[in-house]
Amino acid sequence: MLRQRFVLDTTALTDLQAREAMGVDSLCEGMKNMLEMIASARLKLGISCYVPFPSVYNELQEFAKNNGCETDVIAKIDTWLVKKAPDRYNVMINSRIFHEYVSYMRERINKGMVVAEEAIWEGSTKCLLLTTKAEDTQQIDFEIEKGVIGPIVGKFRNKYRSALRYGILDSAPDIDVLILAKELDAAVVASDFGIQKWAEELGVRFVPAHTFPMILKEYLAHARDANNQIKDVFHENL
């Protein structure tokens, strides 16, 4: 019997492509179908699907409630998903990986700041163009532009850095998913590219959320075929 383990991110149950693959439109119906397949896989094949507790578990509960899902969906989350807090103290992760992670996050934050700064400059320049006699942006007095827009951009930059750079390590549930998968030697199921990237860095197996329903169906279909073959052999030997 298979003893496969999966650690689910929230997107494992909410991914749009996964719903489309199952032929379901409703988010709640999609979650229900996924949980029923997980239930069958657990009972028939011993496949365990874990969620980090309390981070991802709470996200799933809130997601179901906020989208008006019926109580049976919430009950299935409690029944068929194994809740486990990741061992954040004893799971060892190479320091080089976190060094790269922090560098990667700093780069992405800086890119976001540049995009926002460009939008501020463009919007402010257009406002100056409307309130001065200049016919185009080239005719706007440089000193006025620098004196008006420059301080605004400076204030924005300080507030942006304070809001995003201080103590950031991205989403706690995402990190919990990776740590728990590392601890259990399990595959991660998610549709988040960031989780995929860092799963590869940690040497953790990654399953795209939109393929997860097909994987479970394949396991269950082959389990039925195997049971039928065993029954045929048994009857032949009677």
N, C-alpha and C positions, 0 to 999 in steps of 0.2 A: 504494500500500500504506500502511496506517495506521502511524504512528510514535508511537503513544500510549505514555505512560510513567505508571506507578503506583509509589508508594512505600508499602510495606505495613507496618502496625503488626502486632504479634503477633496482635491480635484479628481481623485479616483472614483468618487461617487457623483460628482457634479459636472463632469466634462461633457460638453455639447456633442463632440464627435462620437463619444461612447453611446450617448442616447440615440444619435442617428444610426449607429451601427445596429442597435437593438430595435430600431423602427419605432421609437417612442418620442413624443413631442414634449410631454410634461416633465419638468424637472423632478417633481415628487415621484412620478411613475417610474422615471429612470432610476432614481435612488432605490425605490422598492424592488424593481427587477434585479438590480445589481445585488442587493442584499439577499434576495431569494436564491440567486445563483451561488453566492458565497455560503449560504446555509447548506445548500445541496452539496457543495464541494467539501464542506467541513464534515458533514455526516457520512458521506459516501466515500470520500478519499482522504480524510484526515488533513485537508489543507487548512491552515490557520491564517486568518487575516487580522493583523494587529493594527491598532491605532495608538499613537502616543497619548498618554493621559497626564494631565488634563487638557493639554493644548489643542491637539487636533480633535479629540473627542468633543470638547466644548464647541469648537468651530462647527463641527457636523451637527450637533444638537441645535445650535443657534441658526444655522443655515436652514435646517428643516422647519423650525418654528417660524422663522421670518418669511419663508416662502409658502406658508400655509399648508404644509404637509400634514397628513392625518397622523393620529397618535400611533398607528401601527408601524409607520416608518420609523418613528423614534424608538418604538419598542424593538424593532429589528436591529437598529444600531446597537442597543444595549445587549441584545441577545447573541448576535452572531459575530460581532467584532470584539476581539480580545483587547481589552484596555490594559496598557502597561506603561508605567513611567520609565523613560529611558535612564539607564545608569550613567549619569553625566560625570560621575567621579572616577569610575574604573574603566570606561571604554577609552583606550589609548588611540590618539590620532596624531599623526606626524606633524610636528610644528611647522614644517615647510608648507604644508597644505594651508594652515591658517595664515601664514605669512602671505601666501599668494592670494588667499581669499580677501584679506584686509586691503591688499594693493588693488585687487579687482574692484572692490566696493568703492575705494577712494576714487578710482578712475571713473566709475559710473556716476558717482555723485558730482564730480567736477564737470562731466559732460552735461549733466542736467542743469548745473548752474550756468554754464555757457549758453545753453539754449534759452533759459529764462532771461539772462542778461540781454541777449540779442533781441528778444521780444520787447523788453523794456525800452531799449534804445530806439527800436523801430516805431513803437507806439508814441513815445515822447517826441520823436522827431516829426512825426506826422501832426501831432498836436501843435508844435511850434510853427509848422508850415501853415496851419490854418489860422493861427493867431498873429502872424507877422505878415509883412508885405512881400516876403520872398516868393518867387515863382516856382522854385524847386528846392530840393534839400541842399543843393550845392550853394545856394545863396543865403542859407541860414548862418548867421554870425557864429563862428566857431567858439568864441569865448562864452556866448550866451548858451549855446548847446552844451558846452563843457560845464558851465556853472550851474545849469539847471538839471541836466540829466545825470551828470557825474556823481553828485552827492546822493541822488536817489539810488543809483546802482550800487554805490558804496554801502549804503544802509542795507539794501537788499542782500548783498554778499555776506555781510556780517550776520544777519538774521538767518540766512539760509544755512550757513556753516554751523551756527549755534543749534538750529533745529535738526539738521540731518547728520552732521558729523560727530556730534557728541555722543559717545557710548553706543554707536550703531554696530550691529552685526546681523542686520536684516531680520527676517521673520523668525521668531522663536519656534513656532510649530514646524517650519521647514527644517530647522536644525535638529529638532527632536526626532523628526522622521528619519533623518540620516543617522543619528546616533543610535536609535533603536534598531534600525536595519543592520548597522555594523555589529551591535551587541548580539543580535539573534542570527546573524549570517543569513539574512532574509533579503528578498528583492523589494525594492521600493516601487510603488505604483503612484504615478503622478503625471500631470500634464505641464508641470512647471519646468521651463528650460534651466532655470537656476539650480533646481534640485537635481536635474539630469547631469549637469556639468559637474557638480560637486560629488554626486554619487560615483561618477567615473574617477574623480580624483581620489576618493576613499576606497576604491575597489569594490563598490557595492553594486550588485545587479540592479538594473533599471528597467521597468516595464512601463511604456507609455499608457496613460489612462485609457485612450481610445481603443487599444488592443486588448485590454484586460478582460472584457466580456467574452471575446472570441477565445482567449486562452482558457478561461473557465469552461466554456462550452466544449472545447476540444478535449480537455481532461475528462469531463463528464461523459462525452460521447464514447471515448475509448474505454472508459471504465465499464460502460454498458456492454460494449463489444467483448471485452475481456470476460465479463460475467457470463455472457451468452456462450462463449467458447468453452468455458469451464463446465457449464451445464450440458453442452453437447457431448463433451468428452465423457462426462459422468454417465449420461444416458447410454452412450455407446458401449461402455464397460459393464453395464448391468447384465 
